[in-house]
Amino acid sequence: MTKLSSALRSIFQKDRVERDLDRELSFHVEMEFEKNVARGMSPAEARRQAMISFGGVEKFKEESRDVRGGRLIESLLQDTRYGVRILLRNPGFTFVAVMTLALGIGANTAIFSVIYGVLVRPLPYKEGSQLVVIQQQAPLAHVDNVPFSVKEVLDYREQNQTLDAVVEHHSMSFTLLGNGEPQRVQTGVVSANFFDVLGVTPILGRTFVPADEEHGSDAVLVLSYKYWQQGHGGDPNIVGRVFQMNNRPHTVIGVLPPIPQYPVEQDVYMPTSHCPTRSSEQFMANRNARMMSVFGRLKPGVPVAQARADLATIAANLQKQYPDSYPSNQGYGAIASPLQEELTRKARPTLLVLLGTAGLVLLIACANVANLTLARLMRREREMAIRSAMGAGRGRLIRQLLTESTLLSITGGLVGLLLAAGGLQLLVTFAARFTTRSSEIRIDGFVLMFTLLISVVTGLVFGLMPAFSSDDHLAASLKEGGGRTTSSAARQRVRNMLIVAQVAVSFMLLIGAGLMLRSLIKLQSVSPGFDPERVLAMRISPNWSKVNSAEKVQQLFDRVLAKARSEPGVMSAGLASTYPLNQLGITFGPFNRGFQIEGQPIPDGELAPQADFRSASPGYFETIRLPLVQGRIFEEKDDDKALAVAVVNQSTVKHRFGSEDPVGKRISFDKGKTWITVVGVVGDAKQYGLEREPSDEIYIPLDQGGFAGNLLVRTSADPMSIARLMRDAVYGVDPETAVDRVQTLEQVRDDAVASPRLTAILLAMFAGLALVITGAGITGVMALSVSQRTHELGVRIALGASPARVLGLVMRQGMSFVLAGLAIGIAGALLMGQVMSSLLFAVQPTDPVTYLAVSLILMAVAAAACFVPARRVTSIDPMLALRSE
Amino acid sequence: MGKQSDLLQGTLDMLVLKTLALGPMHGWGISQRIQQVSEDVLVINQGSLYPALYRLEQQGLIKSEWGSSENNRQAKYYELTRTGKKQLADETDNWERLSAAVDRILQTT
């Protein structure tokens, strides 16, 4: 109690307490003085003796103060006040330091908010860590995500011991009528308890109940937040509205909150019984009709490993029970993985590389500010010496320096926070390319705490470096008058080491960015195999409930194609099931089917060759200019009454036909029941990404089967300019056909390299930042070194060294640190390269061109940074330099 | 001045308490009293005295008050508190036991 009150008294009645201390001590000295006078000393001698016997008044006052409570807070306040004053008095230094730190801390805050939002923050579902994705796998066929059939869903639901619930989900697109133009809506078809298992509470209305899933119940819809906002303007009265879908009225019963959706974003959700495909008797009875993905919730306390073992047992039993459905040559298994992991799998490597990069930038910023602080400390040596003489202990001085550095770093952190908030939207867009969790990225309490933490740690790091580099030379520096002192040499060493470190780290960052850029250039120069220039693509989706037979589909497509070709500005048009680099195609992967070539029977138990199965109308190959290599492409005569024909791509020929001529050969998709004649070979297109090898593709004519919902037109002018015209053309043919995903193939191609491009841009920004900071650091160190050596250099010039020679001397000294840094940087970059290799395309992590280019750039910048201050030596007047001593 | 001795760690606190047991006194008085009574063997360094006083006050063993000195100056007077008296008794006991033990050892021939 006394302690507390004394502490409070020290802080709040500081003046009185200080006055008391003064009065008490001066009383003591007075008494001593009087005693000495009484002994017969002269007054002057008496006073001197009194002071001597007392010792250093200030030092000892400081000790007395230390005994009192509240000392720490008081000195902190005092240090802070003093720190603010001294920082304000050096606006140049303060500005540079704060901005350097702001960039470093801002970059880290922004990246951390992404990492936290995407990788770390628990899923916004009830106990999200208990949610798992269940996948069937055929390891021998190298397929690790086989969809589930209805029977399989039931088997896993009933036979498992480790899961509280097993729910299914598949994605369909339906045409929704009653909201202006016909809309194609991506529909998640889910179990009734799907949202209950996720633990999602709707923001409007309700989610599904078991009654909604019963056969013959009224059709209901739950809207996703995004679709509700974008498709219906966030209409608060949406619940109860009725739309036509699949020829039935569907009533909206609820709206979901903004949650990350997996594996793709949906517009609306419906229960399984209302999906025409899913609820057909035939589909439900067929164990091999696989379409669904499956989620589960672990029972409380059950680890994922246990669930995996459980699922493996079920899979083994199923394989025994139904050998036809699970051929042993493909292998069969089932695994569970945490949903969070699945949601963020693609984002992780890129984000971690970015976090590492941002961390390195912050290190460089720290080194730079430490360097600046050291330089300033050299000028403040007298101040420090005086403070020391006035009774400040070493700990006290360090505390003062740390207070100043923390002040700087916290200010830097605040500015950095603003920078991060400004750049966040860019990062959210970036992250959206990898994960549906990107909408959860924001600067929240956690991120703020992180920023505060790294600000304080940064302050301590760059504050301690200079603080501990100063040994006990303070008295010496006072004696010598504060010119060139012994501690300066020690500090200069530390500063040089900091430069070496900065150069090394910058080099690593530049290599990272350089490799990404090289990889991007390689990627962009990859020929996609087709000509994307002036081609417009759009998805057309008929109303399936009316266009419900192959004949009607064929008629509709023929009319759409004829109408499209008749429009002005259209040079050619075609329909295809997908087109190269189509984002949806990339998401869903190839539509592989097993086939066999006539005369090459597949031995029992062996896997049939797989090829990506496509349908295309006449005109498709011409429109995207996929080159014909051999034979012919589809013509109007290839209809359902004509000979069944196919076109294969070069990759299929290489892999499956070898040296034989494929034209005229026959292939079969149904184990020899029907045969299709190969009539032509077309070039390979980069279907699933510029970085991927082309897949084996087999095309069949649209009129001979399949479905081709993508219309492609080659135009004579800017394709986007006729987008509206084409939409209206389709509506003119059938007003209930939805048109969406209208984009040019050039946009599609740009999209395919968008994520490596953004990664490269971010890395290049960070590396550029590091280079600038390092350059500034080199300049600073050299400037100080030159000004300290003015005398020495003056002597050299006086003794006959030419200015050029002296300049060379100084440059050599500066560049030697740069070279040392470069050497360390190369070693570091070689180690780091391994981490990056997964992000690179057609570039080795040890790419010599990148290493050479980066070395040259870094050397050039470093040389310039050295030269600016070094140039000053040529203007040294030896006489002035000598006299200044 | 006679031969001076360094004070054993912690004994300064006890000496201050003992001196104050005789009555309230200011810092200078305390140092003079200890010096006189010890016949100049113990010279209290002011640099240790005042921190010791603040420490003791902090611990609640002594309390202080401003008053007039014998020559009519304002001086800060320290006096023992109840806990201070108890502490002094404890420390005196300890000291006597300790010094008796040391004596016995030194006198063993």
HADDOCK unambig.tbl for C-alpha pairs under 7 A between the chains (distance, minus, plus):
assign (segid A and resid 2 and name CA) (segid B and resid 58 and name CA) 6.86 0.50 0.50
assign (segid A and resid 2 and name CA) (segid B and resid 60 and name CA) 6.99 0.50 0.50
assign (segid A and resid 3 and name CA) (segid B and resid 58 and name CA) 6.03 0.50 0.50
assign (segid A and resid 24 and name CA) (segid B and resid 75 and name CA) 6.38 0.50 0.50
assign (segid A and resid 24 and name CA) (segid B and resid 76 and name CA) 6.25 0.50 0.50
assign (segid A and resid 27 and name CA) (segid B and resid 75 and name CA) 6.55 0.50 0.50
assign (segid A and resid 28 and name CA) (segid B and resid 28 and name CA) 5.30 0.50 0.50
assign (segid A and resid 54 and name CA) (segid B and resid 46 and name CA) 5.67 0.50 0.50
assign (segid A and resid 54 and name CA) (segid B and resid 47 and name CA) 6.98 0.50 0.50
assign (segid A and resid 55 and name CA) (segid B and resid 47 and name CA) 6.94 0.50 0.50
assign (segid A and resid 60 and name CA) (segid B and resid 47 and name CA) 5.63 0.50 0.50
assign (segid A and resid 63 and name CA) (segid B and resid 51 and name CA) 6.47 0.50 0.50
assign (segid A and resid 64 and name CA) (segid B and resid 50 and name CA) 6.36 0.50 0.50
assign (segid A and resid 64 and name CA) (segid B and resid 51 and name CA) 4.52 0.50 0.50
assign (segid A and resid 64 and name CA) (segid B and resid 54 and name CA) 6.78 0.50 0.50
assign (segid A and resid 67 and name CA) (segid B and resid 51 and name CA) 6.22 0.50 0.50
assign (segid A and resid 67 and name CA) (segid B and resid 54 and name CA) 6.24 0.50 0.50
assign (segid A and resid 67 and name CA) (segid B and resid 55 and name CA) 5.77 0.50 0.50
assign (segid A and resid 68 and name CA) (segid B and resid 54 and name CA) 6.66 0.50 0.50
assign (segid A and resid 68 and name CA) (segid B and resid 58 and name CA) 6.88 0.50 0.50
